[in-house]
Amino acid sequence: MNFSFVDPWHRFLPRDGGHVIALCGSGGKTSLMTALAAWYVEEGIPLILSTTTRTEPLAEIPVADVGDPDGLIRCGDAPVFFLRSGQGEQDKWMGIPPRDVDRLGDDYPERLVLVETDGAGKRPLKLYRENEPVWPARTSLALVVMGLDALEEKAEDVVFRLGRPDCTPQTELQAETRLTWDHYVELLAGPGGYLDQVPAGVPLVLVLAGMNDLADSIGLFDFMGKVMADPRVPLVLFCETSGEKPSFRTVCRLDEKFGEGVGIPEDGSEPPA
C-alpha cells in the first residue's frame, strides 16, 4: 500500500492567523470542527468558528452575532468564539456570507478561521445540489468529510437527498441498496461527487469520521488504495469524536520515486500544496 502514517497527525494543519479552513461533506463536520477548535486552543492558537449556511448550536463555545458590538467585545478575549448572523428555525445558528468570512483575516489577523460550508441533514452521506458548498474565497484548506457509519445501511436511511434529480452525482443507488465501499468511491470521486465540490487550486484533506465502529479493515485498505490514487487526495485524516477525547490519525500518499510524503509541510505553517 503506497501510503504512510504522518507523525504528528496534525503536520498538515495551518497555524498562522488569517488562514481559513473550510469543512464540507457529511457525517461529522460540526463535531470535527469542535474537536479541531479544542486542539487549536490547547496549542495556544486563537480562532473563530462560523458557517456560510447554518449549523447546530455548539456547546460551551461563546457566541457573537454580526452587528452586535457588545457581543464582539465580550468574545474578543476568548480563545475561540462562534460568529453567526442570528438564530433560525429549529435553533440552528445561521451563517454569515462568504465575503464576511474573507474579511475576518483583516479584522482578526491573529485568529485562524474554521467554517462549515454546507449541510447534510445529519446523514453520513449526501448528494450535492447546485450552489453548494458556499466557499469563502480565502479558503486555505478544505476538509472533505464522509461518515463511515453508512456502510451496510440502506441508502434511503443514510444518503441525504437520495432520489433528487437535481443533485449530483447521478447515482444508481436505490432506496433499498446497502452501502458498500464502492459506493463511497462513487460518491467521493465520481463526477459531481464530494471532490468535485472543492474549488480548483484549493488543497484538500479527506476526513473519514466514525472510525470506532468500523469493522471492515480489509475493505478500508482497498478503499484507501483507490482514493489515494487520485491526485486530489494526498492526505486522509481518520477521526473519532464520539469518545471523551477525540482521536486522530493521518496518512499521506508516498511519492512513487522518492518514497516521501506528498503534501506535508516541514514546519506545519502552511497547508498542503
C-alpha positions in Angstrom: 0.0 0.0 0.0 1.6 3.3 -1.1 0.9 5.5 1.9 2.3 6.0 5.3 1.1 7.4 8.7 2.1 11.0 9.4 3.7 11.9 12.8 2.4 14.0 14.3 -1.0 13.7 12.8 -1.5 17.5 12.6 1.5 18.4 10.5 -0.7 19.5 7.6 -2.8 22.0 9.6 -2.0 25.7 9.1 -1.3 27.5 12.3 -0.9 31.2 11.3 -3.7 33.7 11.8 -5.7 34.6 8.7 -6.0 31.1 7.3 -9.4 29.8 6.6 -10.0 26.1 7.0 -13.4 25.2 5.4 -15.3 21.9 6.0 -17.7 20.3 3.5 -19.3 16.9 3.3 -21.4 14.9 5.8 -21.4 12.7 8.8 -19.3 14.7 11.3 -18.4 18.2 10.2 -19.7 20.0 13.3 -18.1 17.5 15.7 -14.8 17.7 13.7 -14.9 21.5 13.8 -15.4 21.5 17.6 -12.6 18.9 18.1 -10.2 20.8 16.0 -11.1 24.0 17.8 -10.2 22.3 21.1 -6.9 21.2 19.7 -6.0 24.7 18.4 -6.9 26.2 21.8 -4.6 23.7 23.5 -1.9 24.8 21.1 -2.5 28.4 22.1 -3.8 29.4 18.7 -6.9 31.7 18.8 -9.6 31.1 16.3 -13.1 32.0 15.1 -15.7 29.4 14.1 -18.6 30.1 11.7 -20.7 28.7 8.9 -21.7 30.0 5.5 -25.0 28.1 5.7 -26.3 27.1 9.1 -25.2 24.6 11.8 -26.2 23.0 15.1 -25.5 25.1 18.3 -22.1 24.3 19.8 -21.9 23.6 23.5 -19.6 25.7 25.6 -18.5 28.0 22.7 -19.0 31.7 23.2 -21.3 33.2 20.5 -21.3 36.6 18.9 -23.8 37.9 16.4 -22.7 40.0 13.4 -23.7 43.6 14.1 -23.6 43.2 17.9 -20.7 45.3 19.1 -21.1 44.3 22.7 -21.1 40.6 21.8 -18.0 41.0 19.8 -16.2 42.9 22.5 -17.3 40.3 25.1 -15.9 37.5 22.9 -12.7 39.4 22.0 -10.6 37.9 24.7 -11.9 34.4 24.3 -9.5 31.9 22.7 -12.3 30.8 20.4 -15.8 32.1 19.6 -18.5 31.4 17.1 -19.6 34.2 14.8 -23.2 34.0 13.4 -25.9 36.2 11.9 -28.6 35.0 14.3 -30.6 32.0 15.3 -33.1 30.5 12.8 -35.6 27.7 12.8 -35.1 24.6 14.9 -32.5 26.6 16.9 -30.0 26.5 14.1 -27.2 29.0 14.1 -27.4 31.0 10.9 -24.2 31.6 9.0 -22.5 34.7 7.5 -21.8 35.4 3.8 -18.5 34.1 2.5 -17.3 37.7 1.8 -17.7 38.3 5.6 -15.6 35.2 6.3 -13.0 36.6 4.0 -12.9 39.8 5.9 -12.1 38.1 9.2 -8.5 37.7 8.2 -8.2 41.5 8.1 -10.4 42.2 11.2 -8.8 39.5 13.3 -5.4 38.9 11.8 -4.2 36.9 14.8 -7.0 34.3 14.5 -7.4 31.3 12.4 -10.9 30.6 11.0 -12.8 27.3 10.9 -16.0 27.4 8.8 -18.7 24.9 7.7 -19.8 25.4 4.1 -22.8 23.0 3.6 -25.3 20.8 5.4 -26.2 17.1 5.2 -29.4 16.7 7.3 -27.5 14.7 9.9 -26.8 11.9 7.4 -23.5 10.2 7.0 -23.5 10.7 3.2 -25.1 13.2 0.8 -25.8 14.2 -2.8 -25.0 17.8 -3.8 -27.3 20.3 -5.3 -26.2 23.3 -7.3 -24.7 26.3 -5.5 -23.3 24.4 -2.5 -21.0 24.3 -0.7 -20.6 28.0 -0.1 -16.9 28.6 -0.1 -15.1 31.7 1.3 -12.6 33.0 -1.4 -9.8 32.9 1.2 -10.1 29.2 1.9 -6.6 27.9 2.6 -7.5 24.2 3.1 -10.7 22.1 2.5 -11.6 19.3 4.8 -13.9 16.9 2.9 -15.8 14.8 5.5 -17.5 11.4 5.0 -19.2 9.5 7.8 -18.3 5.8 7.8 -21.4 4.7 9.7 -23.4 4.4 6.4 -21.6 1.2 5.5 -24.1 -1.8 5.0 -27.0 0.5 5.8 -29.9 1.2 3.4 -29.3 4.1 1.1 -32.7 5.7 2.0 -31.6 5.9 5.6 -28.1 7.3 5.2 -27.9 9.3 2.0 -29.2 12.9 2.2 -31.3 13.9 -0.9 -31.3 10.4 -2.3 -33.5 10.3 -5.5 -33.4 14.0 -6.1 -32.9 14.5 -9.9 -31.3 17.9 -9.4 -28.4 16.5 -7.3 -25.1 15.0 -8.1 -23.5 12.6 -8.6 -26.2 11.0 -10.7 -26.0 7.7 -8.8 -27.8 4.4 -9.4 -28.4 4.0 -5.7 -31.9 2.7 -4.9 -33.7 3.2 -1.6 -33.0 -0.5 -0.5 -29.4 -0.6 -1.7 -26.9 -1.5 1.1 -23.9 0.9 1.0 -20.5 -0.6 0.2 -17.0 0.8 -0.2 -17.6 1.0 -3.9 -20.5 3.4 -3.3 -18.2 5.5 -1.1 -15.7 5.7 -4.0 -18.5 6.7 -6.4 -19.9 9.4 -4.1 -16.5 10.8 -3.3 -14.6 10.7 -6.6 -17.3 10.3 -9.3 -18.5 13.1 -11.5 -20.2 15.7 -9.3 -19.1 14.0 -6.1 -17.5 15.3 -3.0 -14.1 16.0 -4.5 -15.7 18.0 -7.4 -17.2 20.4 -4.9 -13.8 21.8 -3.9 -12.7 24.9 -5.8 -9.8 24.4 -8.2 -6.5 25.2 -6.6 -7.7 24.7 -3.0 -5.7 21.8 -1.3 -7.9 19.2 0.4 -7.7 16.5 3.0 -10.2 13.7 3.0 -11.6 13.1 6.5 -13.1 9.7 7.4 -15.3 10.1 10.5 -16.5 7.4 12.9 -13.6 5.0 13.0 -14.5 3.3 16.3 -17.4 1.4 14.8 -15.6 0.3 11.7 -15.2 -3.5 11.5 -14.1 -3.9 7.9 -10.4 -3.1 7.9 -9.8 -5.1 4.7 -12.4 -3.0 2.9 -10.9 0.2 4.3 -7.5 -0.6 2.9 -8.9 -1.4 -0.5 -10.8 1.9 -0.4 -7.7 3.8 0.6 -5.8 2.3 -2.3 -8.4 3.6 -4.7 -9.0 7.1 -3.4 -5.3 7.8 -2.7 -4.5 7.0 -6.3 -6.5 10.2 -7.1 -4.0 13.1 -7.3 -6.6 15.3 -5.5 -6.2 13.2 -2.3 -2.7 13.3 -0.9 -3.8 13.1 2.7 -6.5 11.2 4.6 -7.4 12.0 8.2 -9.1 9.3 10.3 -11.0 10.7 13.2 -13.2 9.6 16.0 -15.0 12.3 18.0 -17.6 10.3 20.0 -15.5 9.4 23.0 -14.2 11.5 25.9 -11.2 12.7 23.9 -11.2 12.9 20.1 -8.6 10.7 18.3 -6.9 11.4 15.0 -4.5 9.7 12.6 -3.3 11.0 9.3 -1.9 9.1 6.3 -0.2 10.5 3.3 0.4 9.2 -0.2 4.0 8.4 -0.8 5.9 9.8 -3.8 6.5 6.8 -6.1 10.0 7.8 -7.0 11.4 9.0 -3.6 9.1 7.4 -1.1 8.4 10.8 0.5 5.1 12.0 1.9 3.2 14.2 -0.6 1.7 17.4 0.8 3.3 17.5 4.2 4.9 20.9 5.1 8.2 20.8 7.0 7.1 23.3 9.7 3.4 23.0 9.7 2.9 26.7 9.0 1.2 26.2 5.6 -1.5 23.8 4.3 -0.5 21.1 1.8 0.2 22.3 -1.8 
